[in-house]
Amino acid sequence: MHDIRPVVIVGASLGGMTAARALAGRVSARVYEPAGALEWLPNIHELISGLRRPYNLRVERGPLLAKAGHDWYRQRVERIDAHRHELFLDDGSVQPFSQVIVAVGGRHQTWGIPGADEHALPFKSVSDCRRIAQRLERLSSRPGPLRLVLVGAGVEGVEALGEILRAYGARPGLTIEVVDSAKRVLPALPQSLNEAIRQHCQSWPVNFRLGERVAAVNEQGVSLASGEMLAADLVIWTGGVGPHALLQDSHLNDPSGFAPVSAALHSDHAEGVYVIGDAVSSVAGMLLPKQAYHAMDMGRLAATNIMAARAGKALTDFRPSPKPQIITFGALDTFLISDHRVLAGPSLRVLKEAVYQAGMASFDRRRTTRRLWGLWRRILDSGIDATIDGLRHPDSLAGLVRFRVLE
Ligand SMILES: Cc1cc2nc3c(=O)[nH]c(=O)nc-3n(C[C@H](O)[C@H](O)[C@H](O)COP(=O)(O)OP(=O)(O)OC[C@H]3O[C@@H](n4cnc5c(N)ncnc54)[C@H](O)[C@@H]3O)c2cc1C
């Protein structure tokens, strides 16, 4: 018998929105997403230096979802009862579903460290990074020292550090303490990146506190587990992504708190429930980095598999695409990492710029003139200057072909 309950998407960011667009013309879904604009997170660190503005990184969801033929509800889903096929919404109502795609991402993670939520600025959204940019601008305009503590030396921390150096590196009195419990910068990536970044930082007022844990944060700064106190005018917290509470509340999680899924992206714990993007812990036991391109590829496949399941056909397995990772380090360098090979060179920034421009253009579905205007403004506003800066760099003047092979 035909199931009249709707298909539902919970969370419409890079993963959920890609799924919504892949379902367009095939099924009309109900999309639950409280936030008005989709945000392109891979470039939010550039808000810190003013290289991007918030509007460069946001696309209104309304036209996108309307064009895809879906109904959008600006509501938060509190819990999913996978056995009864029901969602519990933030207004207390209950919504039945036939199949659901859960794309709620992760959340800012401070590991319960006292004072971290109150006194350290998070780094997880456009508004978070805008707040950091405004605070830095205000603090920098005062005379005297500017003492920053950056918690986290992963990709987000490194990209934030690069933008701080781009904008404030030459400011007299600047000091930056980078704290991470890992023993090296970018611990999940090849060792050569650690060396390259630390070498760059030798000419800047940056001090790495690696292998050290934050014990507490307060108005004066950061206390380390070793007992040392790092005085700070501003603490920026980039230290990790935690699991969304919805996963545990809906019994979709494994011990990590994230949701394990089958090769077809189906929840290991519940019928008719697909989980994608940053909310996933592993795909058929395989751990994947939490990356935008995986979230988008998973969104596309979850939509395909929902249509296949509805038609009684076999589901397709997820094959992670071997896309390289691009990490920018302000105006100083850019790294391209693929299969443990690392290329470096400031001019590689054009690749990140190309991914940004292509990604934003793919989500911008306004009428042609407004879309072209948006594209033009995105190019003019920011990327082009930095890209030209990158090409002017002495290391890269020989053109786009001169890179350093680090590994
Ligand atoms: C600072 C930063 C830099 C990054 N840099 C890169 C990079 O360079 N390259 C790269 O590939 N990736 C990068 N990423 C990772 C990339 O952005 C994520 O992998 C991607 O955004 C994951 O998409 P998602 O759809 O799974 O989740 P998210 O983008 O986290 O979106 C989750 C959505 O769910 C919604 N939601 C949450 N709770 C509910 C609820 N209860 N009900 C309904 N809706 C809900 C949220 O409002 C949000 O819109 C970066 C991430 C950050 C934070």
The ligand as a Gaussian input file, in Angstrom:
#p B3LYP/6-31G(d) Opt

LIG

0 1
 C       35.010000      26.618000      11.023000
 C       34.772000      25.478000      10.092000
 C       35.601000      25.322000       8.982000
 C       35.385000      24.275000       8.098000
 N       36.211000      24.149000       7.006000
 C       35.959000      23.167000       6.093000
 C       36.741000      23.052000       4.903000
 O       37.664000      23.835000       4.671000
 N       36.432000      22.076000       4.017000
 C       35.408000      21.195000       4.234000
 O       35.157000      20.342000       3.382000
 N       34.666000      21.263000       5.358000
 C       34.919000      22.216000       6.291000
 N       34.161000      22.313000       7.425000
 C       33.186000      21.255000       7.708000
 C       31.889000      21.465000       6.984000
 O       31.443000      22.775000       7.123000
 C       30.896000      20.461000       7.549000
 O       31.393000      19.170000       7.298000
 C       29.521000      20.609000       6.934000
 O       28.991000      21.881000       7.200000
 C       28.600000      19.546000       7.503000
 O       27.335000      19.722000       6.962000
 P       26.055000      19.124000       7.684000
 O       24.923000      19.437000       6.766000
 O       26.273000      17.705000       8.075000
 O       25.919000      19.904000       9.078000
 P       25.923000      21.444000       9.436000
 O       26.558000      22.256000       8.393000
 O       26.461000      21.524000      10.829000
 O       24.363000      21.835000       9.467000
 C       23.436000      21.305000      10.374000
 C       22.103000      22.025000      10.161000
 O       21.124000      21.418000      11.000000
 C       20.331000      22.414000      11.609000
 N       19.826000      21.856000      12.864000
 C       20.546000      21.622000      13.986000
 N       19.751000      21.090000      14.929000
 C       18.519000      20.986000      14.385000
 C       17.282000      20.489000      14.897000
 N       17.170000      19.989000      16.125000
 N       16.194000      20.531000      14.069000
 C       16.296000      21.004000      12.797000
 N       17.452000      21.485000      12.283000
 C       18.559000      21.462000      13.077000
 C       21.294000      23.586000      11.810000
 O       20.596000      24.830000      11.938000
 C       22.145000      23.503000      10.552000
 O       21.612000      24.294000       9.503000
 C       34.339000      23.358000       8.337000
 C       33.499000      23.524000       9.450000
 C       33.714000      24.582000      10.322000
 C       32.801000      24.743000      11.512000

